[in-house]
Amino acid sequence: MKPVIDLNGLSVQFGEKQILKDLTAELRGRAIGLLGPNGAGKTTLIHTLLGFHPPSSGTAHIFGQEIMAGAEEIRAFIGYMPERDSFIAKMSCVHFVRLMAELSGLPSDAALERAHEALFYVGLGEARYRTLETYSLGMKQLAKLAQAIVHGPKLIILDEPTNGLDPPTRLRMIRLIREIRDGHQAHILISSHLLRDVEECCEEILILKEGRIATYCNLEEERKANRKFLEMETRGDSRAFVEAIGRMGCEYALTNERRVKLVLQNGVEIRDLYKLAAEQKVQIRRLNYKRDSLEDIFLKAMENENGGL
């Protein structure tokens, strides 16, 4: 199966300043999060994938199509929701979405039909004939989502989709994104500075720092791997208990008289810990799997001085 996005030594330079530096990664997830501080190169990467900026070296492929040689084909199967409003003055929402569908290659009649469908889908059906300047911020964001999905793209790029939204509208936007992801209607690339949005929607993340890849991570695989990391709260002689854990080959740390952190080794199961605790006359009062949150992963990436994988 071809990657959704394949970066092959991709670099982009504006004048004397290099913005993207030798990006190499294969992204295959249904929903991919693009993260990084301001100035990391997120928007430049998106615009390069869309064909707005030519690479200074290297290249990228989207579903196997090279971004420059196949630019016309790529634009037909990508939907793009920009961070900033890009509406046409005095135009009704349904006619704007229809125009975007036509620009993506749909015939006029089909474009109008799909525009109505997309606006009802995002919850703007009753307001579709209103001009866009009368819309609230939340409605404008939903209108941008509608024009991004109207032509049935294979990849939807969302740049800060929940930016400025109140809590109920944000929840609606997140629900729509997850519906698209779970319905296998399209792959999604989300660029956001809100880690919560990415953690709720994405299974794969790419973190940029100063134009380089700081971290690539498959969140699902990371969560499965972290099932070996445990935190326990005990009652009894914890020191003798953890020494017995050590003799089983597990790494451990006794953080205080009652709290233990440990890494399970292959062949050691949870039931073995309870059996050992009974032998040592120790009660395990609480046991939790510990996993890095997306915030932990992001902060580690920012602490990496080399900005490399």
N, C-alpha and C positions, 0 to 999 in steps of 0.2 A: 504493500500500500504506500503510495507516494505521500510525503509530508504535506500538511496544509501549507506551511511556509518553510522554505528551505533557504537559510542564509549561508552564503558561500564566500567568506572573506570580504563581506560587504563593507565598503568605506565610502563616506560622502564628505566632500570638502567644499566649503564656500570661501572663495578667494584663498587667503593664506591659512584660514582656520579649518582644521579637520573636526567635523562634528561627530561622525560615526567612524569607529576605528576597528576594522577587521572583525566584523561580527560573523560568527559561524555557529549555527544551531539548526536542529531539525525540530519543528513544532508540529505535533500531531493531534493535540487534544481537541475535544468538542468545544471547549471554552478556554481560551488562553488569556492570561493576565499580563499586561505590559506595565511594569512599574519602574520608578526611579524618581529622584528629586528633580526639581526644576532645573532645566538646562542639561539633563542627562542625555537627551537625544530622542526621546519618545516620539514627539511630533515629527521630527525629521525622518525617523524610520517609517512612520505611517505614510508620510508624503512620498517617500522613496518607493515604497511598495505600490503606491497608487500611480507611480510614473511621473510625479511632479518634479522630482530631482533625479538627475542621472547619477549613478555611482561613479566615484572617481577611480575605484578599483573594486574587483570582485563583483558579485551579482547576487540575485535572489530569485527564487522560483515560487510561484503560488499554484498549487495543484499541478506542478510540473511545467507550468508556463513561465518562461524567462520574462522578468518584469519589463524590460525595454523592448525586446523583439515581439513579445506577445501582449503589449500594453492594451491594444484595442479589445482583444478577447478577454483579458483580465477585468477590464472595467465593466464588461457585460455581466460578469458573475460575482462582482463585489458590490456590496452595499456599504455606504460610508455615512456615518453620523458625525459631523464635525463638532468640535467643542463650541465654536462661536456660531451665532446665528448667521445664516446665509440665505435669507428670504428675499423675495421680490416684492417691492412696495405695491400696495393696493390689490394684491392677488389673494383670492380665496384659498383656503387650505387645500381643498379638493383639487383645484386647478394647478396649484403648485406641485402637489404629489403626482398628479397626472403628468405634468411636464417632466418631472424627474424620471418617471417610468419610461416616457418616450425617449429621453436622452440615454436611457439604459438599453434601448433597442426594441421596446414593445410598440406594436402598432397603436394608433390613436384610440380606437374603440376599446381594445384590450387594456390599454393604459388607464382609461377612465374607469373601467370596471374594477380593475385591481386597486385603483386609488380609493374607491369607495370601500372595498373590502379591507384594505390596510387601515383606514381610519376607524372603521368600526372595531377592528381587532384591537387597536391601542386605546379605544375608549373615547374617540373624538367624533363618532358618527353623527351625533346631534349637533355638533358645532362645525361640521365640515364646510359649510358654505360661508362661514364668517371669514373676514379678512384676517390675515395672520397678525397684523399689528394690534388687533383687539384681544389677542390671546394672552393669558398669564404665562409666567415663566415655565410652570409645569406643563402647560398645554403646548408651548413651543417645543419643549424637549420631546414630548410624545409625537408631535408633528414631524420632528427630525427623525425619530425612530421609524415612523410610517414611511417616509420617503426612502429610508435605507433598506426597507424590506419589501417594498412594493413590487419589484420585478422578480422576486423569488431568487435572491442571490445564494451562492454556495458559501460565501464568506461575508460576514457582516463585521465591519470595523466600527467600534463605538469609542469615541474620544470623550471622556468625562461625561458619561450618560446621566449621572445623577447630580451633576454640578448645580448647586443652588436650590435643590428641590426640598420642599417641606417633607416631614416624615411620611405622611400617607402617600404622596406622589412618588417618593423614593421607593416605597414598598411596592407600588404598582409597577414601576419601571423594573425593579429587580425580579418581580414575578414574571413579567413579560420576557425578560432575558432568559430566565430559567426555563420557561415554557418552550422557547425557541430551541434552547440547548437540548432539553429532554425529549422534544419531539423530533429530533434529528432533522429539523428543517434546514439548518445551516450550521457551519462552524462560526465561532464568535471570537473576535479579538477585542479585548477591553483594555483601554488605556485609562488609568485612574490614579489619583493620589489618595483615594479612600481605600485603605487596605481591607476594610470590612466588606465593601462591595465585591472586591476581587475574591476574597476568601469565600463568600457566599455563592459565587457564580462559577469560579474557574477551577479546573483540575490541573492546570499547567501554568507556570509563571516564568516570565523572563524579566530579570531586573537589570536595568542599565545604570551605569555610573560613569560620568565623564566620557560618554560616547562608547564605552566598552561594555561587554556583558560581565556583570558582577556575579550573577547567579542564574542558573537555569534549574528549575525544580519541578518535578511531577508531584503535586500535593498528595494524590492518592497513594503513590508508592512511598512517599515520605511518612504518611500516617501509618501505613502498614509496617514499615521498618521500625518505627518508634514504639511499636507494641512491646519491644524488648526492654524499654526503659520504665522502671516502676518507682513509685514513691509510697512508702509505708509508714503508718503510725502504729507503734507497738506499746504494750505494757508488760513489764517484767524486766529480766536481765538482758537488755538489748545488745550489750557488748558481746556476751557469749553467743547470742543468736547470730549476729553478723559475722563473727569469726567462723561459725559453722557454715554460713552462707559462702564465705570465702573459700572454705575447703571444698565446696561443690564446684569451684571454678568461676564463680560470679564476681564481677567487680562491684564494690560497694563503697558507700560513704555514710558514716553516722553523723548526721548534722547536729543532733542534740541527743539527749537521753532517750527520746521516744521516736525520733524521725530518722528513717533510713532511705537512702537512694541507692538503687542497684541496677545493674544491667544483666538480664538473663542470658545465659549461654545456651547454645544449642543442646537440646536434650534435657534441659531443666524447665519444668512446668510450674504453674501456679500451685497446683496441688502439692508439689514437692516442698514449697515454702511453708504451707500450712502444716504438713507432716513434721517438718523440721521444727517449726514453732512449738508444736505439741510436745515434741521430745525435749525441747529446751524450756518448757513451761512458760512460754511467752504467748501473749495474746496479740493477734494482728487486728487492731481496731479499725484500721482504714487502709485501703489499697487502691491506688489510682495509676492508670497508665499516664505517662507524661509524654506529650508531643510538643514540638515547637509550633507555636502559632505563626501565622504569616508575618506578624509583627517581629517575632524573634528572627525569622529567616531574613526579613528585610534589613533589620538592624545589623545582623552579622555581615550581610552583603555590603553595607555602607562602611563597616569597620575594616573591610578587606582593602588594604592599601594598594594591592596590585590590580584591583578591579578586574580580576580574571576569574575563569571558572574554577 
